[in-house]
Amino acid sequence: MNNDTRETLPSQGSFYDLVMTLFQQKQKAALLYDDNGVTRGNGFITAVFEKDDRHWIRLNDEVEIAVDKILAINGLFSSDYSEC
């Protein structure tokens, strides 16, 4: 087993489809997102909506996150996320 690999989105990929799947199937999301630094979020996605011409999610703790600020969800990473 090679622990130095990780599953990533294609270049310029979006987490939107995965967000919608987790929302519709009521599955828990463990995510990293950029909020002036890497921030961790966990919970159920209670809403998916548009604001300021961007897609957003709301977690059950009322935190709202722009989908384009998500760095990783449930082990799937953005292709440009370079932290460990």
Biopython code that builds the backbone (N, CA, C, O; Angstrom):
import numpy as np
from Bio.PDB.StructureBuilder import StructureBuilder

atoms = [
    (1, "MET", "N", (0.843, -1.181, 0.000)),
    (1, "MET", "CA", (0.000, 0.000, 0.000)),
    (1, "MET", "C", (0.886, 1.241, 0.000)),
    (1, "MET", "O", (1.835, 1.335, 0.778)),
    (2, "ASN", "N", (0.575, 2.175, -0.863)),
    (2, "ASN", "CA", (1.351, 3.399, -0.967)),
    (2, "ASN", "C", (0.582, 4.517, -0.269)),
    (2, "ASN", "O", (-0.474, 4.938, -0.741)),
    (3, "ASN", "N", (1.111, 4.995, 0.852)),
    (3, "ASN", "CA", (0.435, 6.041, 1.623)),
    (3, "ASN", "C", (0.713, 7.436, 1.091)),
    (3, "ASN", "O", (0.193, 8.413, 1.631)),
    (4, "ASP", "N", (1.528, 7.554, 0.033)),
    (4, "ASP", "CA", (1.872, 8.855, -0.515)),
    (4, "ASP", "C", (0.951, 9.286, -1.649)),
    (4, "ASP", "O", (1.227, 10.289, -2.307)),
    (5, "THR", "N", (-0.119, 8.567, -1.892)),
    (5, "THR", "CA", (-1.048, 8.952, -2.947)),
    (5, "THR", "C", (-2.373, 9.366, -2.319)),
    (5, "THR", "O", (-2.720, 8.956, -1.212)),
    (6, "ARG", "N", (-3.085, 10.176, -3.052)),
    (6, "ARG", "CA", (-4.417, 10.568, -2.598)),
    (6, "ARG", "C", (-5.294, 10.756, -3.819)),
    (6, "ARG", "O", (-4.822, 11.034, -4.921)),
    (7, "GLU", "N", (-6.572, 10.597, -3.589)),
    (7, "GLU", "CA", (-7.539, 10.765, -4.665)),
    (7, "GLU", "C", (-7.791, 12.254, -4.850)),
    (7, "GLU", "O", (-8.063, 12.976, -3.892)),
    (8, "THR", "N", (-7.696, 12.702, -6.104)),
    (8, "THR", "CA", (-7.894, 14.123, -6.377)),
    (8, "THR", "C", (-8.895, 14.324, -7.506)),
    (8, "THR", "O", (-9.100, 13.455, -8.353)),
    (9, "LEU", "N", (-9.508, 15.495, -7.485)),
    (9, "LEU", "CA", (-10.368, 15.912, -8.590)),
    (9, "LEU", "C", (-9.504, 16.178, -9.809)),
    (9, "LEU", "O", (-8.321, 16.486, -9.662)),
    (10, "PRO", "N", (-10.057, 16.070, -10.997)),
    (10, "PRO", "CA", (-9.317, 16.495, -12.189)),
    (10, "PRO", "C", (-9.012, 17.988, -12.095)),
    (10, "PRO", "O", (-9.692, 18.724, -11.380)),
    (11, "SER", "N", (-8.000, 18.423, -12.811)),
    (11, "SER", "CA", (-7.656, 19.834, -12.845)),
    (11, "SER", "C", (-8.880, 20.643, -13.250)),
    (11, "SER", "O", (-9.585, 20.273, -14.188)),
    (12, "GLN", "N", (-9.133, 21.726, -12.561)),
    (12, "GLN", "CA", (-10.302, 22.594, -12.771)),
    (12, "GLN", "C", (-11.620, 21.896, -12.418)),
    (12, "GLN", "O", (-12.690, 22.372, -12.798)),
    (13, "GLY", "N", (-11.553, 20.775, -11.696)),
    (13, "GLY", "CA", (-12.761, 20.061, -11.288)),
    (13, "GLY", "C", (-13.476, 20.784, -10.160)),
    (13, "GLY", "O", (-12.917, 21.681, -9.530)),
    (14, "SER", "N", (-14.719, 20.384, -9.912)),
    (14, "SER", "CA", (-15.541, 21.003, -8.879)),
    (14, "SER", "C", (-16.083, 19.921, -7.945)),
    (14, "SER", "O", (-16.299, 18.777, -8.344)),
    (15, "PHE", "N", (-16.293, 20.314, -6.707)),
    (15, "PHE", "CA", (-16.890, 19.414, -5.732)),
    (15, "PHE", "C", (-18.424, 19.442, -5.790)),
    (15, "PHE", "O", (-19.078, 18.761, -5.000)),
    (16, "TYR", "N", (-18.994, 20.206, -6.697)),
    (16, "TYR", "CA", (-20.440, 20.400, -6.714)),
    (16, "TYR", "C", (-21.208, 19.075, -6.818)),
    (16, "TYR", "O", (-22.162, 18.867, -6.068)),
    (17, "ASP", "N", (-20.820, 18.187, -7.717)),
    (17, "ASP", "CA", (-21.549, 16.918, -7.874)),
    (17, "ASP", "C", (-21.486, 16.087, -6.597)),
    (17, "ASP", "O", (-22.486, 15.494, -6.194)),
    (18, "LEU", "N", (-20.319, 16.040, -5.960)),
    (18, "LEU", "CA", (-20.182, 15.293, -4.711)),
    (18, "LEU", "C", (-21.014, 15.944, -3.604)),
    (18, "LEU", "O", (-21.661, 15.246, -2.823)),
    (19, "VAL", "N", (-20.999, 17.262, -3.536)),
    (19, "VAL", "CA", (-21.821, 17.993, -2.568)),
    (19, "VAL", "C", (-23.295, 17.610, -2.747)),
    (19, "VAL", "O", (-23.987, 17.322, -1.770)),
    (20, "MET", "N", (-23.763, 17.610, -3.974)),
    (20, "MET", "CA", (-25.170, 17.278, -4.237)),
    (20, "MET", "C", (-25.480, 15.831, -3.839)),
    (20, "MET", "O", (-26.539, 15.558, -3.273)),
    (21, "THR", "N", (-24.578, 14.921, -4.127)),
    (21, "THR", "CA", (-24.783, 13.514, -3.744)),
    (21, "THR", "C", (-24.878, 13.378, -2.230)),
    (21, "THR", "O", (-25.793, 12.728, -1.724)),
    (22, "LEU", "N", (-23.943, 13.984, -1.502)),
    (22, "LEU", "CA", (-23.961, 13.908, -0.046)),
    (22, "LEU", "C", (-25.235, 14.543, 0.520)),
    (22, "LEU", "O", (-25.827, 14.015, 1.461)),
    (23, "PHE", "N", (-25.648, 15.661, -0.047)),
    (23, "PHE", "CA", (-26.863, 16.353, 0.389)),
    (23, "PHE", "C", (-28.098, 15.487, 0.154)),
    (23, "PHE", "O", (-28.916, 15.308, 1.056)),
    (24, "GLN", "N", (-28.227, 14.957, -1.043)),
    (24, "GLN", "CA", (-29.417, 14.177, -1.396)),
    (24, "GLN", "C", (-29.489, 12.853, -0.636)),
    (24, "GLN", "O", (-30.575, 12.390, -0.287)),
    (25, "GLN", "N", (-28.319, 12.244, -0.381)),
    (25, "GLN", "CA", (-28.302, 10.956, 0.313)),
    (25, "GLN", "C", (-28.182, 11.111, 1.825)),
    (25, "GLN", "O", (-28.118, 10.122, 2.556)),
    (26, "LYS", "N", (-28.151, 12.368, 2.289)),
    (26, "LYS", "CA", (-28.064, 12.663, 3.719)),
    (26, "LYS", "C", (-26.872, 11.956, 4.371)),
    (26, "LYS", "O", (-26.989, 11.355, 5.439)),
    (27, "GLN", "N", (-25.719, 12.046, 3.691)),
    (27, "GLN", "CA", (-24.486, 11.460, 4.204)),
    (27, "GLN", "C", (-23.627, 12.549, 4.829)),
    (27, "GLN", "O", (-23.654, 13.702, 4.400)),
    (28, "LYS", "N", (-22.867, 12.169, 5.846)),
    (28, "LYS", "CA", (-22.015, 13.113, 6.554)),
    (28, "LYS", "C", (-20.844, 13.547, 5.670)),
    (28, "LYS", "O", (-20.309, 12.756, 4.892)),
    (29, "ALA", "N", (-20.462, 14.804, 5.802)),
    (29, "ALA", "CA", (-19.336, 15.360, 5.052)),
    (29, "ALA", "C", (-18.234, 15.769, 6.030)),
    (29, "ALA", "O", (-18.478, 16.489, 6.998)),
    (30, "ALA", "N", (-17.032, 15.301, 5.759)),
    (30, "ALA", "CA", (-15.839, 15.747, 6.479)),
    (30, "ALA", "C", (-15.028, 16.529, 5.463)),
    (30, "ALA", "O", (-14.586, 15.972, 4.458)),
    (31, "LEU", "N", (-14.829, 17.817, 5.717)),
    (31, "LEU", "CA", (-14.192, 18.621, 4.682)),
    (31, "LEU", "C", (-13.161, 19.581, 5.221)),
    (31, "LEU", "O", (-13.134, 19.923, 6.403)),
    (32, "LEU", "N", (-12.309, 20.002, 4.297)),
    (32, "LEU", "CA", (-11.352, 21.077, 4.516)),
    (32, "LEU", "C", (-11.736, 22.185, 3.553)),
    (32, "LEU", "O", (-12.083, 21.932, 2.400)),
    (33, "TYR", "N", (-11.668, 23.420, 4.042)),
    (33, "TYR", "CA", (-11.988, 24.549, 3.168)),
    (33, "TYR", "C", (-11.108, 25.736, 3.532)),
    (33, "TYR", "O", (-10.531, 25.800, 4.617)),
    (34, "ASP", "N", (-11.023, 26.663, 2.604)),
    (34, "ASP", "CA", (-10.198, 27.854, 2.788)),
    (34, "ASP", "C", (-11.044, 28.971, 3.396)),
    (34, "ASP", "O", (-11.971, 29.480, 2.766)),
    (35, "ASP", "N", (-10.709, 29.340, 4.624)),
    (35, "ASP", "CA", (-11.361, 30.449, 5.307)),
    (35, "ASP", "C", (-10.249, 31.314, 5.910)),
    (35, "ASP", "O", (-10.108, 31.420, 7.129)),
    (36, "ASN", "N", (-9.455, 31.937, 5.006)),
    (36, "ASN", "CA", (-8.247, 32.666, 5.410)),
    (36, "ASN", "C", (-7.296, 31.731, 6.142)),
    (36, "ASN", "O", (-6.699, 32.098, 7.154)),
    (37, "GLY", "N", (-7.166, 30.527, 5.621)),
    (37, "GLY", "CA", (-6.380, 29.442, 6.188)),
    (37, "GLY", "C", (-7.213, 28.175, 6.091)),
    (37, "GLY", "O", (-8.434, 28.235, 5.945)),
    (38, "VAL", "N", (-6.561, 27.047, 6.171)),
    (38, "VAL", "CA", (-7.277, 25.777, 6.059)),
    (38, "VAL", "C", (-8.111, 25.550, 7.314)),
    (38, "VAL", "O", (-7.608, 25.613, 8.435)),
    (39, "THR", "N", (-9.395, 25.283, 7.101)),
    (39, "THR", "CA", (-10.348, 25.087, 8.189)),
    (39, "THR", "C", (-11.041, 23.746, 7.989)),
    (39, "THR", "O", (-11.330, 23.344, 6.862)),
    (40, "ARG", "N", (-11.300, 23.067, 9.087)),
    (40, "ARG", "CA", (-11.962, 21.767, 9.033)),
    (40, "ARG", "C", (-13.447, 21.933, 9.349)),
    (40, "ARG", "O", (-13.816, 22.703, 10.235)),
    (41, "GLY", "N", (-14.285, 21.215, 8.627)),
    (41, "GLY", "CA", (-15.716, 21.205, 8.885)),
    (41, "GLY", "C", (-16.233, 19.780, 8.853)),
    (41, "GLY", "O", (-15.729, 18.951, 8.096)),
    (42, "ASN", "N", (-17.215, 19.495, 9.654)),
    (42, "ASN", "CA", (-17.832, 18.168, 9.703)),
    (42, "ASN", "C", (-19.319, 18.326, 9.930)),
    (42, "ASN", "O", (-19.761, 19.206, 10.669)),
    (43, "GLY", "N", (-20.081, 17.468, 9.289)),
    (43, "GLY", "CA", (-21.517, 17.468, 9.531)),
    (43, "GLY", "C", (-22.298, 17.115, 8.293)),
    (43, "GLY", "O", (-21.749, 16.678, 7.281)),
    (44, "PHE", "N", (-23.588, 17.315, 8.401)),
    (44, "PHE", "CA", (-24.488, 17.044, 7.290)),
    (44, "PHE", "C", (-24.754, 18.336, 6.538)),
    (44, "PHE", "O", (-24.884, 19.401, 7.141)),
    (45, "ILE", "N", (-24.836, 18.237, 5.222)),
    (45, "ILE", "CA", (-25.160, 19.393, 4.393)),
    (45, "ILE", "C", (-26.672, 19.563, 4.441)),
    (45, "ILE", "O", (-27.424, 18.709, 3.972)),
    (46, "THR", "N", (-27.102, 20.684, 5.019)),
    (46, "THR", "CA", (-28.547, 20.908, 5.186)),
    (46, "THR", "C", (-29.140, 21.764, 4.076)),
    (46, "THR", "O", (-30.359, 21.820, 3.913)),
    (47, "ALA", "N", (-28.267, 22.439, 3.302)),
    (47, "ALA", "CA", (-28.769, 23.267, 2.199)),
    (47, "ALA", "C", (-27.661, 23.456, 1.171)),
    (47, "ALA", "O", (-26.479, 23.518, 1.510)),
    (48, "VAL", "N", (-28.066, 23.545, -0.080)),
    (48, "VAL", "CA", (-27.199, 23.920, -1.186)),
    (48, "VAL", "C", (-27.915, 25.077, -1.880)),
    (48, "VAL", "O", (-29.082, 24.952, -2.250)),
    (49, "PHE", "N", (-27.225, 26.195, -2.057)),
    (49, "PHE", "CA", (-27.889, 27.376, -2.592)),
    (49, "PHE", "C", (-26.901, 28.247, -3.359)),
    (49, "PHE", "O", (-25.690, 28.029, -3.304)),
    (50, "GLU", "N", (-27.428, 29.224, -4.068)),
    (50, "GLU", "CA", (-26.608, 30.189, -4.796)),
    (50, "GLU", "C", (-26.680, 31.540, -4.105)),
    (50, "GLU", "O", (-27.743, 31.983, -3.670)),
    (51, "LYS", "N", (-25.527, 32.179, -4.016)),
    (51, "LYS", "CA", (-25.431, 33.521, -3.450)),
    (51, "LYS", "C", (-24.248, 34.194, -4.119)),
    (51, "LYS", "O", (-23.179, 33.596, -4.239)),
    (52, "ASP", "N", (-24.425, 35.418, -4.549)),
    (52, "ASP", "CA", (-23.347, 36.173, -5.207)),
    (52, "ASP", "C", (-22.784, 35.420, -6.410)),
    (52, "ASP", "O", (-21.573, 35.418, -6.635)),
    (53, "ASP", "N", (-23.669, 34.776, -7.185)),
    (53, "ASP", "CA", (-23.284, 34.009, -8.380)),
    (53, "ASP", "C", (-22.330, 32.854, -8.091)),
    (53, "ASP", "O", (-21.540, 32.473, -8.955)),
    (54, "ARG", "N", (-22.395, 32.301, -6.892)),
    (54, "ARG", "CA", (-21.570, 31.150, -6.500)),
    (54, "ARG", "C", (-22.458, 30.119, -5.816)),
    (54, "ARG", "O", (-23.501, 30.459, -5.259)),
    (55, "HIS", "N", (-22.037, 28.850, -5.863)),
    (55, "HIS", "CA", (-22.721, 27.790, -5.135)),
    (55, "HIS", "C", (-22.180, 27.753, -3.705)),
    (55, "HIS", "O", (-20.977, 27.882, -3.477)),
    (56, "TRP", "N", (-23.084, 27.575, -2.758)),
    (56, "TRP", "CA", (-22.743, 27.513, -1.342)),
    (56, "TRP", "C", (-23.402, 26.295, -0.720)),
    (56, "TRP", "O", (-24.392, 25.775, -1.233)),
    (57, "ILE", "N", (-22.831, 25.846, 0.406)),
    (57, "ILE", "CA", (-23.467, 24.813, 1.223)),
    (57, "ILE", "C", (-23.630, 25.353, 2.637)),
    (57, "ILE", "O", (-22.907, 26.252, 3.066)),
    (58, "ARG", "N", (-24.589, 24.788, 3.343)),
    (58, "ARG", "CA", (-24.750, 25.077, 4.769)),
    (58, "ARG", "C", (-24.682, 23.743, 5.499)),
    (58, "ARG", "O", (-25.384, 22.795, 5.146)),
    (59, "LEU", "N", (-23.838, 23.675, 6.514)),
    (59, "LEU", "CA", (-23.742, 22.476, 7.342)),
    (59, "LEU", "C", (-24.733, 22.572, 8.489)),
    (59, "LEU", "O", (-25.260, 23.647, 8.774)),
    (60, "ASN", "N", (-24.986, 21.443, 9.147)),
    (60, "ASN", "CA", (-25.971, 21.428, 10.225)),
    (60, "ASN", "C", (-25.575, 22.299, 11.423)),
    (60, "ASN", "O", (-26.414, 22.561, 12.286)),
    (61, "ASP", "N", (-24.325, 22.751, 11.495)),
    (61, "ASP", "CA", (-23.946, 23.689, 12.563)),
    (61, "ASP", "C", (-24.087, 25.139, 12.096)),
    (61, "ASP", "O", (-23.605, 26.060, 12.756)),
    (62, "GLU", "N", (-24.754, 25.334, 10.944)),
    (62, "GLU", "CA", (-25.063, 26.647, 10.358)),
    (62, "GLU", "C", (-23.885, 27.319, 9.663)),
    (62, "GLU", "O", (-24.024, 28.452, 9.200)),
    (63, "VAL", "N", (-22.731, 26.662, 9.573)),
    (63, "VAL", "CA", (-21.598, 27.224, 8.843)),
    (63, "VAL", "C", (-21.924, 27.196, 7.351)),
    (63, "VAL", "O", (-22.381, 26.179, 6.829)),
    (64, "GLU", "N", (-21.687, 28.318, 6.665)),
    (64, "GLU", "CA", (-21.892, 28.403, 5.224)),
    (64, "GLU", "C", (-20.542, 28.476, 4.531)),
    (64, "GLU", "O", (-19.672, 29.248, 4.931)),
    (65, "ILE", "N", (-20.370, 27.663, 3.483)),
    (65, "ILE", "CA", (-19.093, 27.536, 2.786)),
    (65, "ILE", "C", (-19.339, 27.607, 1.285)),
    (65, "ILE", "O", (-20.201, 26.904, 0.759)),
    (66, "ALA", "N", (-18.591, 28.447, 0.607)),
    (66, "ALA", "CA", (-18.658, 28.490, -0.853)),
    (66, "ALA", "C", (-18.024, 27.218, -1.399)),
    (66, "ALA", "O", (-16.944, 26.821, -0.962)),
    (67, "VAL", "N", (-18.693, 26.582, -2.350)),
    (67, "VAL", "CA", (-18.191, 25.327, -2.906)),
    (67, "VAL", "C", (-16.798, 25.518, -3.515)),
    (67, "VAL", "O", (-15.967, 24.612, -3.447)),
    (68, "ASP", "N", (-16.536, 26.685, -4.106)),
    (68, "ASP", "CA", (-15.220, 26.896, -4.713)),
    (68, "ASP", "C", (-14.112, 27.127, -3.682)),
    (68, "ASP", "O", (-12.948, 27.258, -4.059)),
    (69, "LYS", "N", (-14.447, 27.179, -2.401)),
    (69, "LYS", "CA", (-13.452, 27.294, -1.330)),
    (69, "LYS", "C", (-13.144, 25.943, -0.683)),
    (69, "LYS", "O", (-12.281, 25.854, 0.190)),
    (70, "ILE", "N", (-13.849, 24.894, -1.110)),
    (70, "ILE", "CA", (-13.619, 23.565, -0.554)),
    (70, "ILE", "C", (-12.325, 22.998, -1.116)),
    (70, "ILE", "O", (-12.085, 23.033, -2.323)),
    (71, "LEU", "N", (-11.492, 22.472, -0.216)),
    (71, "LEU", "CA", (-10.211, 21.873, -0.592)),
    (71, "LEU", "C", (-10.280, 20.350, -0.622)),
    (71, "LEU", "O", (-9.559, 19.709, -1.387)),
    (72, "ALA", "N", (-11.144, 19.769, 0.207)),
    (72, "ALA", "CA", (-11.277, 18.309, 0.256)),
    (72, "ALA", "C", (-12.602, 17.949, 0.909)),
    (72, "ALA", "O", (-13.079, 18.641, 1.809)),
    (73, "ILE", "N", (-13.187, 16.852, 0.436)),
    (73, "ILE", "CA", (-14.388, 16.285, 1.053)),
    (73, "ILE", "C", (-14.222, 14.772, 1.114)),
    (73, "ILE", "O", (-13.941, 14.121, 0.108)),
    (74, "ASN", "N", (-14.400, 14.225, 2.313)),
    (74, "ASN", "CA", (-14.389, 12.773, 2.522)),
    (74, "ASN", "C", (-13.224, 12.084, 1.811)),
    (74, "ASN", "O", (-13.398, 11.026, 1.207)),
    (75, "GLY", "N", (-12.046, 12.686, 1.885)),
    (75, "GLY", "CA", (-10.837, 12.079, 1.330)),
    (75, "GLY", "C", (-10.558, 12.401, -0.121)),
    (75, "GLY", "O", (-9.520, 11.994, -0.641)),
    (76, "LEU", "N", (-11.441, 13.115, -0.794)),
    (76, "LEU", "CA", (-11.219, 13.547, -2.179)),
    (76, "LEU", "C", (-10.714, 14.986, -2.133)),
    (76, "LEU", "O", (-11.380, 15.871, -1.598)),
    (77, "PHE", "N", (-9.527, 15.209, -2.702)),
    (77, "PHE", "CA", (-8.865, 16.499, -2.613)),
    (77, "PHE", "C", (-8.934, 17.268, -3.927)),
    (77, "PHE", "O", (-9.007, 16.678, -5.005)),
    (78, "SER", "N", (-8.911, 18.588, -3.818)),
    (78, "SER", "CA", (-8.767, 19.454, -4.981)),
    (78, "SER", "C", (-7.386, 19.197, -5.579)),
    (78, "SER", "O", (-6.429, 18.953, -4.845)),
    (79, "SER", "N", (-7.279, 19.248, -6.897)),
    (79, "SER", "CA", (-5.991, 18.969, -7.541)),
    (79, "SER", "C", (-4.932, 20.025, -7.216)),
    (79, "SER", "O", (-3.737, 19.747, -7.317)),
    (80, "ASP", "N", (-5.351, 21.224, -6.831)),
    (80, "ASP", "CA", (-4.371, 22.253, -6.514)),
    (80, "ASP", "C", (-4.117, 22.416, -5.015)),
    (80, "ASP", "O", (-3.417, 23.346, -4.613)),
    (81, "TYR", "N", (-4.672, 21.531, -4.182)),
    (81, "TYR", "CA", (-4.403, 21.577, -2.748)),
    (81, "TYR", "C", (-3.056, 20.923, -2.503)),
    (81, "TYR", "O", (-2.860, 19.746, -2.804)),
    (82, "SER", "N", (-2.129, 21.696, -1.953)),
    (82, "SER", "CA", (-0.755, 21.199, -1.824)),
    (82, "SER", "C", (-0.305, 20.951, -0.395)),
    (82, "SER", "O", (0.854, 20.593, -0.182)),
    (83, "GLU", "N", (-1.174, 21.126, 0.592)),
    (83, "GLU", "CA", (-0.778, 20.825, 1.969)),
    (83, "GLU", "C", (-0.662, 19.311, 2.114)),
    (83, "GLU", "O", (-1.072, 18.559, 1.229)),
    (84, "CYS", "N", (-0.102, 18.877, 3.231)),
    (84, "CYS", "CA", (0.152, 17.450, 3.392)),
    (84, "CYS", "C", (-1.073, 16.607, 3.474)),
    (84, "CYS", "O", (-0.975, 15.388, 3.611)),
]
sb = StructureBuilder()
sb.init_structure("model")
sb.init_model(0)
sb.init_chain("A")
sb.init_seg("    ")
for serial, (resi, resn, name, xyz) in enumerate(atoms, 1):
    if name == "N":
        sb.init_residue(resn, " ", resi, " ")
    sb.init_atom(name, np.array(xyz, "f"), 0.0, 1.0, " ", f" {name:<3s}", serial, name[0])
structure = sb.get_structure()
